[in-house]
Amino acid sequence: MYRYDEFDHDFVQARVAEFSDQVERRLAGEITEDQFKPLRLMNGVYLQLHAYMLRVAIPYGTLNSKQLRMLGHIARKYDKGYGHFTTRQNIQYNWPALSDMPAILADLASVEMHAIQTSGNCIRNVTADHFAGAAADEVADPRPYAEILRQWSSVHPEFSYLPRKFKIAVTGAKRDRAAIQVHDIGLHLKKDETGALGFAVYVGGGQGRTPIIAKKIRDFLPEEHLLSYITAIMRVYNLHGRRDNKYKARIKILVHETGVEEFTRQVDAEWAHLKDGELALPEADIRAISTYFAPPALVARPEGDEALRLARLDSRSFGEWLDQNVVTHKHPDYAAVTISLKGVGEAPGDASDSQMEAVADLAERYGFDEIRVSHEQNLILPHVARADLRAVYDSLVEIGLQTANSNLITDIIACPGLDYCALANARSISVAQEITHRFASLERQRDIGELKLKISGCINACGHHHVGHIGILGVEKKGAELYQVTLGGSGDENTSVGEIIGRGFGPEDITDAVETIVETYLRIRLDSSEIFLDAYRRVGQAPFKEALYGSEAKAA
């Protein structure tokens, strides 16, 4: 993984010193909250319902054990003993004191971490496939390109005050696990007919109050033109993006209103002045960055298959975890492991200080000192010998992180909602907890099969509800919480935005509504191999509407 160079160290330390002075002046009353707001946002500090919140950057979701231990230390020393992993592959702390922020940033800097550009109208943390570098279906590791984009975009003078926040995602596999088509820019790493690497470029995706699927504006962009072409896109957006209305300021609105053909023409016109200039990426530089992401030395461990066969016979629960949370690796003797942060009754994405430290120990002992954060709010050990999987599982049991529910109905994405967020209209965490209790039976979950359920507490869609197979959006109606349901969304390579099924449900009814939807699916599916999303796409809304609303649906 990437290690800071001298410039990185100096840059981060200077920012810590600068923000320490700004915090000191705010606490002394020398500047007002309004004056302080843009300064704190540049350093990932939000003012939430009850306290300040700090969002820490985890570039492309990659950590080492030392960094994860530091995140646990911060949770214990400065917060309430836990952190919340987000859909941007970052971590948030919900209760730090403003006076402690400089010390937290200094601690982060000591392990090559920071909170820069995790908020504000700038290019946010670049995300990537959480199995990058390990996935069996990968064309190439996308993280070197994510790192190049990080270095290029950090405090970029031309793009630090954009019309609105800006998000980029990169994937290098046939299966899109980075949701690139619901990003401002999505990059799909691929090879052309000669074997050269490049990108399919998608622009103008996003969720929020206007969910839009990104448009492909270039099928193959050679890798050396990555920065020049992205710069051309950013310049067109910076010039023409709305600044008079924040609800229409995202690039997705510009692409929609301009039209994809005209938008592409403008990008190409701008790119014509850039592509052969100083932004062209030399092959040597690409390869130099790539060396930081070279896979670990994976020695042959052929004893793994027999060890797993015996372990399955010994433990049914281990076998279930193996089937659900372990995926195929490039190397036949290894696997990638999902550590679920979605236990029954737990807040999705939360991990305690002791859990973080224990996972760091596991990574150090069994995972070549590497951990990933997925945009689905779980942790990943990308390189584990199959022979060591039972030992990893037993260790996870000891810390309560052995839940075998990856991609099942209780593997819920949820934003913090009204429990924390000043923008939220409704609670998300309590709804997720109730649903996990209702579907706690793993046998039932596995019978239901793959089903992605996602919950947002407001229209900003931080819980990605628009691309949930079942999406739940909390809204406020006449002073009460109401939950709107969408069906048929997906954030993979066949991206779709979920369709609103009908009127919303109160907090007391939303779990029953989910159960009705699930039971309807089980009744109408062709067989157990037809997952929820495929069944919905085959039959449409009608059977679900009738089951939820009865005669009301027929009348409509």
C-alpha positions as CSV (number, residue, x, y, z in Angstrom):
1,M,0.0,0.0,0.0
2,Y,1.0,3.6,-0.5
3,R,3.5,5.2,1.9
4,Y,3.8,8.9,2.3
5,D,6.7,10.7,0.8
6,E,8.4,13.8,2.2
7,F,5.9,16.1,0.5
8,D,2.9,14.2,2.0
9,H,4.4,14.4,5.5
10,D,5.1,18.1,5.3
11,F,1.7,18.8,3.7
12,V,-0.3,17.0,6.4
13,Q,1.8,18.3,9.3
14,A,1.3,21.9,8.0
15,R,-2.4,21.4,7.8
16,V,-2.5,20.1,11.4
17,A,-0.6,23.2,12.6
18,E,-2.9,25.5,10.6
19,F,-6.1,23.9,11.9
20,S,-4.8,23.9,15.5
21,D,-4.5,27.7,15.3
22,Q,-8.0,28.0,13.8
23,V,-9.6,25.9,16.5
24,E,-7.7,27.9,19.2
25,R,-9.1,31.1,17.8
26,R,-12.6,29.6,17.6
27,L,-12.5,28.5,21.2
28,A,-11.3,31.9,22.2
29,G,-14.2,33.6,20.5
30,E,-11.9,35.4,18.0
31,I,-13.9,34.0,15.1
32,T,-17.6,33.2,14.9
33,E,-19.1,29.8,14.0
34,D,-20.0,31.2,10.6
35,Q,-16.4,32.2,10.0
36,F,-15.1,28.9,11.3
37,K,-17.5,26.7,9.3
38,P,-15.6,26.7,6.0
39,L,-12.3,26.2,7.9
40,R,-13.5,23.1,9.8
41,L,-15.2,21.6,6.7
42,M,-11.9,21.7,4.9
43,N,-10.6,19.5,7.7
44,G,-13.5,17.0,7.9
45,V,-15.2,18.5,10.9
46,Y,-19.0,18.8,10.8
47,L,-21.5,20.2,13.4
48,Q,-24.1,17.5,13.9
49,L,-27.3,17.4,16.0
50,H,-25.5,16.8,19.4
51,A,-21.8,17.4,18.8
52,Y,-19.1,17.9,16.3
53,M,-18.3,15.0,14.0
54,L,-15.0,14.2,12.5
55,R,-14.7,12.3,9.2
56,V,-11.3,10.7,8.5
57,A,-10.1,9.8,5.0
58,I,-9.2,6.3,4.2
59,P,-8.1,6.6,0.6
60,Y,-9.6,3.9,-1.6
61,G,-10.5,2.1,1.6
62,T,-7.0,0.7,2.3
63,L,-5.5,0.5,5.8
64,N,-2.7,-1.3,7.6
65,S,-2.9,-2.6,11.1
66,K,-1.0,0.3,12.6
67,Q,-3.6,2.7,11.1
68,L,-6.5,0.7,12.2
69,R,-5.1,0.5,15.8
70,M,-4.9,4.3,15.7
71,L,-8.5,4.5,14.7
72,G,-9.4,2.3,17.7
73,H,-7.2,4.5,20.0
74,I,-9.0,7.6,18.8
75,A,-12.4,6.0,19.4
76,R,-11.4,5.1,22.9
77,K,-9.6,8.3,23.9
78,Y,-11.6,11.0,22.2
79,D,-15.0,9.5,21.5
80,K,-17.4,7.0,23.1
81,G,-15.5,3.9,22.2
82,Y,-16.6,3.3,18.6
83,G,-16.3,4.6,15.1
84,H,-18.7,4.5,12.1
85,F,-17.4,3.2,8.8
86,T,-19.2,5.0,5.9
87,T,-20.2,4.3,2.3
88,R,-17.3,6.5,1.2
89,Q,-14.9,4.0,2.7
90,N,-14.1,6.5,5.5
91,I,-14.7,6.5,9.2
92,Q,-16.6,9.0,11.3
93,Y,-16.4,9.8,15.0
94,N,-19.7,11.3,16.3
95,W,-18.7,12.7,19.7
96,P,-15.2,14.3,19.7
97,A,-14.8,17.6,21.5
98,L,-13.7,20.5,19.3
99,S,-10.8,21.2,21.6
100,D,-9.5,17.7,20.9
101,M,-9.6,18.0,17.1
102,P,-5.9,19.2,16.8
103,A,-4.7,16.3,18.9
104,I,-6.7,13.8,16.9
105,L,-5.4,15.1,13.6
106,A,-1.8,15.0,15.0
107,D,-2.4,11.3,16.0
108,L,-3.7,10.6,12.6
109,A,-0.7,12.3,10.9
110,S,1.6,10.1,13.0
111,V,0.3,7.0,11.0
112,E,0.0,8.8,7.6
113,M,-3.7,9.6,7.8
114,H,-5.7,12.9,7.7
115,A,-9.3,14.3,7.3
116,I,-8.6,16.6,4.4
117,Q,-11.2,16.8,1.7
118,T,-13.7,14.6,3.5
119,S,-16.2,17.5,3.3
120,G,-16.8,20.7,1.4
121,N,-17.2,21.4,-2.3
122,C,-14.1,19.6,-3.4
123,I,-13.0,16.3,-4.8
124,R,-13.8,13.8,-2.0
125,N,-12.1,10.6,-1.1
126,V,-11.6,8.5,-4.2
127,T,-13.1,5.0,-3.7
128,A,-12.4,1.7,-5.2
129,D,-13.4,-2.0,-5.3
130,H,-12.8,-3.3,-1.8
131,F,-11.4,-6.6,-3.3
132,A,-8.9,-4.7,-5.5
133,G,-5.6,-6.5,-5.9
134,A,-7.2,-9.8,-4.8
135,A,-10.3,-10.3,-6.9
136,A,-10.2,-13.3,-9.2
137,D,-12.3,-11.3,-11.9
138,E,-10.0,-8.3,-11.9
139,V,-8.3,-7.0,-15.1
140,A,-5.9,-4.8,-13.1
141,D,-5.7,-3.3,-9.6
142,P,-7.5,0.1,-9.7
143,R,-5.8,1.5,-6.6
144,P,-2.7,2.9,-8.2
145,Y,-5.0,5.1,-10.4
146,A,-7.0,6.0,-7.3
147,E,-3.7,7.1,-5.6
148,I,-2.7,9.1,-8.7
149,L,-6.1,10.9,-8.5
150,R,-5.6,11.5,-4.8
151,Q,-2.3,13.1,-5.3
152,W,-3.6,15.2,-8.2
153,S,-6.8,16.3,-6.5
154,S,-5.5,17.1,-3.0
155,V,-6.0,20.9,-2.5
156,H,-6.0,21.3,-6.2
157,P,-6.1,25.1,-6.7
158,E,-8.5,25.0,-9.6
159,F,-11.0,22.5,-8.0
160,S,-11.0,23.3,-4.3
161,Y,-14.2,25.5,-4.6
162,L,-16.4,23.6,-7.0
163,P,-20.1,24.2,-7.4
164,R,-20.7,21.2,-5.2
165,K,-19.0,18.2,-3.7
166,F,-17.5,15.8,-6.2
167,K,-17.1,12.0,-6.0
168,I,-15.0,9.6,-8.1
169,A,-14.9,5.8,-8.0
170,V,-12.7,3.3,-9.8
171,T,-13.1,-0.4,-10.4
172,G,-10.9,-2.9,-12.3
173,A,-13.2,-5.9,-12.4
174,K,-16.0,-7.2,-14.6
175,R,-18.3,-7.1,-11.6
176,D,-18.7,-3.5,-10.4
177,R,-18.3,-3.5,-6.6
178,A,-17.6,0.2,-6.4
179,A,-20.9,1.5,-7.7
180,I,-19.2,3.7,-10.4
181,Q,-22.4,4.5,-12.2
182,V,-23.8,6.5,-9.3
183,H,-20.7,8.7,-9.0
184,D,-19.9,12.1,-10.5
185,I,-17.1,10.3,-12.4
186,G,-16.9,6.5,-12.6
187,L,-13.9,4.8,-14.1
188,H,-13.9,1.2,-15.3
189,L,-10.4,-0.1,-15.8
190,K,-10.2,-2.4,-18.8
191,K,-7.9,-3.6,-21.6
192,D,-8.3,-2.9,-25.3
193,E,-7.8,-5.4,-28.1
194,T,-4.0,-5.0,-27.9
195,G,-3.9,-5.6,-24.1
196,A,-3.2,-1.9,-23.3
197,L,-4.9,-0.6,-20.1
198,G,-7.4,2.2,-20.1
199,F,-10.7,3.3,-18.8
200,A,-14.4,3.5,-19.7
201,V,-15.4,6.9,-18.4
202,Y,-18.8,7.5,-16.9
203,V,-20.0,11.0,-15.9
204,G,-23.0,12.5,-14.2
205,G,-24.2,9.8,-11.8
206,G,-25.4,10.4,-8.3
207,Q,-28.2,9.8,-5.8
208,G,-29.7,12.4,-3.5
209,R,-33.0,14.1,-4.4
210,T,-32.4,13.6,-8.1
211,P,-31.0,10.1,-8.7
212,I,-29.4,9.7,-12.1
213,I,-27.3,6.9,-13.6
214,A,-24.0,8.1,-15.1
215,K,-23.5,8.3,-18.9
216,K,-20.6,6.7,-20.6
217,I,-18.8,9.4,-22.5
218,R,-15.7,7.5,-23.5
219,D,-15.4,3.7,-24.0
220,F,-11.7,3.6,-23.8
221,L,-9.3,6.2,-22.4
222,P,-5.7,5.2,-22.5
223,E,-4.2,5.3,-19.0
224,E,-1.6,8.0,-19.8
225,H,-4.5,10.4,-20.5
226,L,-6.3,9.9,-17.1
227,L,-5.4,13.2,-15.5
228,S,-5.8,15.3,-18.6
229,Y,-9.2,13.9,-19.4
230,I,-10.5,14.2,-15.8
231,T,-9.2,17.8,-15.8
232,A,-11.1,18.5,-18.9
233,I,-14.3,17.2,-17.3
234,M,-13.7,19.2,-14.1
235,R,-13.1,22.4,-16.1
236,V,-16.4,22.1,-18.0
237,Y,-18.2,21.4,-14.7
238,N,-16.4,24.2,-12.9
239,L,-17.3,26.7,-15.6
240,H,-20.9,25.7,-16.2
241,G,-22.1,24.0,-13.0
242,R,-24.9,25.8,-11.2
243,R,-23.7,28.0,-8.2
244,D,-27.1,29.7,-7.6
245,N,-28.9,26.6,-6.5
246,K,-27.2,23.9,-4.5
247,Y,-29.9,21.4,-5.4
248,K,-29.0,21.8,-9.0
249,A,-25.3,22.2,-8.6
250,R,-24.0,18.6,-9.1
251,I,-22.5,17.6,-12.4
252,K,-25.3,15.1,-13.0
253,I,-27.7,18.1,-13.5
254,L,-25.2,19.8,-15.9
255,V,-24.9,16.6,-18.0
256,H,-28.7,16.1,-17.9
257,E,-29.6,19.7,-18.9
258,T,-26.7,20.1,-21.4
259,G,-27.2,16.7,-23.0
260,V,-24.6,14.0,-23.0
261,E,-23.6,14.6,-26.6
262,E,-23.0,18.3,-26.1
263,F,-21.3,17.8,-22.7
264,T,-19.0,15.2,-24.3
265,R,-18.2,17.7,-27.1
266,Q,-17.3,20.4,-24.6
267,V,-15.0,18.0,-22.7
268,D,-13.3,16.8,-25.9
269,A,-12.7,20.4,-26.9
270,E,-11.1,21.2,-23.6
271,W,-9.1,18.0,-23.6
272,A,-7.7,18.8,-27.0
273,H,-5.6,21.5,-25.3
274,L,-4.5,19.2,-22.4
275,K,-3.9,15.7,-23.6
276,D,-0.4,16.2,-24.9
277,G,0.8,18.5,-22.2
278,E,2.2,18.2,-18.7
279,L,-0.7,16.2,-17.4
280,A,0.2,13.2,-19.6
281,L,1.2,10.4,-17.3
282,P,4.6,8.9,-18.1
283,E,4.7,5.1,-18.1
284,A,7.5,5.2,-15.5
285,D,5.4,7.2,-13.1
286,I,2.4,4.8,-13.4
287,R,4.6,1.8,-12.8
288,A,6.4,3.6,-9.8
289,I,3.0,4.2,-8.1
290,S,1.9,0.6,-9.0
291,T,4.9,-0.9,-7.1
292,Y,3.3,0.4,-3.9
293,F,0.4,-1.9,-4.6
294,A,2.3,-5.0,-5.5
295,P,0.5,-8.1,-4.1
296,P,2.2,-9.6,-1.0
297,A,4.4,-12.7,-1.4
298,L,1.7,-15.4,-1.4
299,V,3.5,-18.7,-0.8
300,A,1.7,-21.9,-1.8
301,R,-0.5,-23.3,1.0
302,P,-2.1,-26.4,-0.7
303,E,-3.1,-27.9,2.7
304,G,-6.0,-25.4,2.8
305,D,-8.6,-27.5,1.0
306,E,-8.3,-30.4,3.3
307,A,-8.2,-28.2,6.3
308,L,-11.4,-26.5,5.2
309,R,-13.1,-29.9,4.5
310,L,-12.4,-31.1,8.0
311,A,-13.4,-27.7,9.6
312,R,-16.7,-27.8,7.8
313,L,-17.4,-31.2,9.3
314,D,-16.5,-29.9,12.7
315,S,-18.6,-26.7,12.7
316,R,-21.8,-25.9,10.8
317,S,-21.5,-22.2,11.7
318,F,-18.0,-22.0,10.3
319,G,-19.2,-23.6,7.1
320,E,-22.0,-21.1,6.8
321,W,-19.5,-18.2,7.3
322,L,-17.2,-19.8,4.7
323,D,-20.0,-19.9,2.2
324,Q,-21.3,-16.4,2.8
325,N,-18.3,-14.2,3.8
326,V,-15.4,-15.7,1.9
327,V,-14.7,-15.1,-1.8
328,T,-12.4,-16.5,-4.4
329,H,-8.9,-15.0,-4.6
330,K,-6.5,-14.7,-7.6
331,H,-4.3,-17.3,-5.9
332,P,-6.0,-20.7,-5.5
333,D,-4.6,-21.1,-1.9
334,Y,-6.0,-17.8,-0.6
335,A,-9.3,-16.1,-0.1
336,A,-10.7,-12.6,0.7
337,V,-12.7,-12.4,3.8
338,T,-15.6,-10.0,4.6
339,I,-15.8,-9.1,8.3
340,S,-19.5,-8.1,8.8
341,L,-20.2,-5.0,10.9
342,K,-23.9,-5.9,10.7
343,G,-24.6,-8.1,13.7
344,V,-28.2,-8.6,14.8
345,G,-29.4,-5.4,16.6
346,E,-26.1,-3.6,15.8
347,A,-25.8,-0.2,14.2
348,P,-24.6,-0.9,10.6
349,G,-21.0,0.1,10.0
350,D,-20.1,0.6,13.7
351,A,-17.0,-1.0,15.3
352,S,-15.7,-0.7,18.8
353,D,-12.2,0.3,19.7
354,S,-11.4,-3.2,20.9
355,Q,-12.9,-4.7,17.7
356,M,-10.7,-2.5,15.5
357,E,-7.6,-3.4,17.5
358,A,-8.5,-7.1,17.3
359,V,-9.0,-6.9,13.5
360,A,-5.7,-5.1,13.2
361,D,-4.1,-8.1,15.1
362,L,-5.8,-10.5,12.6
363,A,-4.5,-8.6,9.7
364,E,-1.0,-8.6,11.0
365,R,-1.0,-12.3,11.8
366,Y,-3.0,-13.7,8.9
367,G,-3.6,-11.0,6.3
368,F,-0.3,-9.5,5.3
369,D,-1.0,-6.4,7.4
370,E,-3.7,-5.1,5.1
371,I,-7.4,-4.2,5.8
372,R,-10.0,-2.7,3.5
373,V,-13.2,-0.8,4.2
374,S,-16.0,-1.6,1.8
375,H,-18.6,1.0,0.6
376,E,-21.1,-1.5,2.1
377,Q,-19.7,-0.6,5.6
378,N,-17.8,-3.8,6.3
379,L,-14.1,-4.6,6.8
380,I,-12.2,-6.8,4.5
381,L,-9.1,-9.0,4.9
382,P,-8.1,-9.3,1.2
383,H,-5.3,-11.9,1.4
384,V,-5.9,-14.8,3.8
385,A,-4.5,-18.3,3.3
386,R,-7.4,-20.8,3.0
387,A,-5.5,-22.9,5.6
388,D,-5.9,-20.1,8.1
389,L,-9.6,-19.3,7.6
390,R,-10.7,-21.4,10.6
391,A,-8.3,-19.6,12.9
392,V,-9.6,-16.3,11.6
393,Y,-13.2,-17.3,12.1
394,D,-12.5,-18.5,15.7
395,S,-10.8,-15.1,16.4
396,L,-13.8,-13.2,15.0
397,V,-16.2,-15.3,17.2
398,E,-14.2,-14.0,20.2
399,I,-14.9,-10.4,19.3
400,G,-18.5,-10.8,18.1
401,L,-17.7,-10.2,14.4
402,Q,-18.5,-13.7,13.0
403,T,-21.9,-12.8,11.5
404,A,-22.2,-14.8,8.2
405,N,-24.5,-12.4,6.3
406,S,-22.5,-10.8,3.5
407,N,-25.0,-9.8,0.7
408,L,-28.0,-11.1,2.7
409,I,-30.9,-9.1,3.9
410,T,-29.3,-8.2,7.2
411,D,-26.1,-6.9,5.6
412,I,-27.8,-3.5,5.6
413,I,-26.3,-0.2,4.5
414,A,-27.6,2.6,6.7
415,C,-26.7,6.2,7.3
416,P,-26.5,7.6,10.9
417,G,-30.0,9.2,10.4
418,L,-31.8,11.3,12.9
419,D,-29.9,9.9,15.8
420,Y,-26.9,12.0,14.8
421,C,-27.3,13.9,11.5
422,A,-28.6,17.5,11.4
423,L,-29.9,17.0,7.9
424,A,-31.9,13.8,8.6
425,N,-35.7,13.6,8.7
426,A,-36.0,10.1,10.2
427,R,-34.1,7.5,12.0
428,S,-32.2,4.9,10.1
429,I,-30.3,2.9,12.7
430,S,-33.4,1.8,14.7
431,V,-35.1,0.6,11.5
432,A,-32.0,-1.4,10.5
433,Q,-31.8,-2.9,14.0
434,E,-35.5,-3.9,13.9
435,I,-35.2,-5.5,10.5
436,T,-32.1,-7.5,11.6
437,H,-34.0,-8.8,14.6
438,R,-37.0,-9.9,12.4
439,F,-34.7,-11.7,9.9
440,A,-32.2,-12.9,12.5
441,S,-32.4,-16.6,11.4
442,L,-29.5,-17.3,9.2
443,E,-31.3,-20.3,7.7
444,R,-34.1,-17.9,6.6
445,Q,-31.7,-15.3,5.3
446,R,-29.9,-17.9,3.2
447,D,-33.2,-19.2,1.8
448,I,-34.1,-15.6,0.8
449,G,-30.7,-15.4,-0.9
450,E,-28.9,-12.3,-2.2
451,L,-30.9,-9.2,-1.2
452,K,-29.4,-5.7,-0.7
453,L,-31.4,-3.6,1.6
454,K,-30.3,0.1,2.1
455,I,-31.7,2.8,4.3
456,S,-31.3,6.6,4.2
457,G,-32.7,9.0,6.8
458,C,-33.1,11.8,4.3
459,I,-33.2,12.6,0.6
460,N,-29.4,13.1,0.5
461,A,-29.2,9.3,0.2
462,C,-26.1,8.6,2.2
463,G,-27.5,5.1,2.8
464,H,-27.6,4.5,-1.0
465,H,-31.3,3.6,-0.8
466,H,-31.9,4.4,-4.5
467,V,-29.7,1.5,-5.5
468,G,-31.0,-1.0,-2.9
469,H,-32.9,-4.1,-4.2
470,I,-35.1,-2.8,-1.4
471,G,-34.5,0.8,-0.6
472,I,-36.0,2.7,2.4
473,L,-36.1,6.5,2.6
474,G,-37.0,8.2,5.8
475,V,-39.0,11.4,5.3
476,E,-41.0,13.8,7.6
477,K,-44.7,14.2,7.1
478,K,-46.8,16.3,9.4
479,G,-44.2,16.1,12.1
480,A,-43.9,12.4,12.0
481,E,-41.4,9.9,10.5
482,L,-42.5,8.1,7.4
483,Y,-40.7,5.5,5.4
484,Q,-40.9,5.4,1.6
485,V,-40.0,2.1,-0.1
486,T,-38.3,1.6,-3.5
487,L,-37.8,-1.7,-5.3
488,G,-35.5,-2.8,-8.0
489,G,-32.4,-0.6,-7.5
490,S,-28.9,-1.9,-8.1
491,G,-25.4,-0.4,-7.9
492,D,-23.5,-3.0,-9.9
493,E,-22.5,-3.1,-13.6
494,N,-26.3,-3.2,-14.4
495,T,-27.1,-0.1,-12.4
496,S,-30.7,0.8,-11.8
497,V,-32.6,3.3,-9.7
498,G,-35.3,1.8,-7.5
499,E,-39.0,2.6,-8.2
500,I,-41.2,4.0,-5.5
501,I,-43.7,1.2,-4.7
502,G,-46.5,3.4,-3.2
503,R,-47.4,5.4,-0.1
504,G,-45.0,5.3,2.9
505,F,-45.1,3.4,6.2
506,G,-44.8,4.5,9.7
507,P,-42.0,3.4,12.0
508,E,-44.2,0.7,13.5
509,D,-45.1,-0.7,10.1
510,I,-42.0,-0.6,8.0
511,T,-40.5,-3.9,9.1
512,D,-43.8,-5.7,8.4
513,A,-43.8,-4.1,4.9
514,V,-40.3,-5.5,4.3
515,E,-41.5,-8.9,5.4
516,T,-44.4,-8.7,3.1
517,I,-42.1,-7.8,0.2
518,V,-39.8,-10.7,1.0
519,E,-42.7,-13.2,1.3
520,T,-44.1,-12.0,-2.0
521,Y,-40.7,-12.6,-3.6
522,L,-40.4,-16.1,-2.2
523,R,-43.9,-16.9,-3.6
524,I,-43.2,-15.6,-7.1
525,R,-39.6,-16.6,-7.7
526,L,-39.0,-19.3,-10.3
527,D,-36.7,-21.3,-8.0
528,S,-34.1,-20.7,-5.2
529,S,-31.5,-19.6,-7.8
530,E,-33.5,-16.5,-8.9
531,I,-32.4,-13.7,-6.6
532,F,-34.8,-10.9,-5.5
533,L,-33.5,-8.4,-8.1
534,D,-33.9,-10.7,-11.0
535,A,-37.4,-11.7,-9.9
536,Y,-38.5,-8.1,-9.5
537,R,-37.1,-7.2,-13.0
538,R,-39.0,-10.1,-14.4
539,V,-42.5,-9.4,-12.9
540,G,-42.4,-5.7,-12.1
541,Q,-44.2,-3.9,-9.3
542,A,-47.7,-5.4,-9.5
543,P,-47.5,-8.4,-7.2
544,F,-45.6,-6.4,-4.6
545,K,-48.0,-3.5,-4.7
546,E,-51.0,-5.8,-4.4
547,A,-49.4,-7.6,-1.4
548,L,-48.6,-4.3,0.3
549,Y,-51.7,-2.3,-0.5
550,G,-54.4,-4.8,-1.5
551,S,-57.6,-3.3,-3.0
552,E,-55.9,0.1,-2.8
553,A,-53.3,-1.0,-5.3
554,K,-56.0,-2.5,-7.7
555,A,-57.9,0.8,-7.6
556,A,-54.8,2.7,-8.5
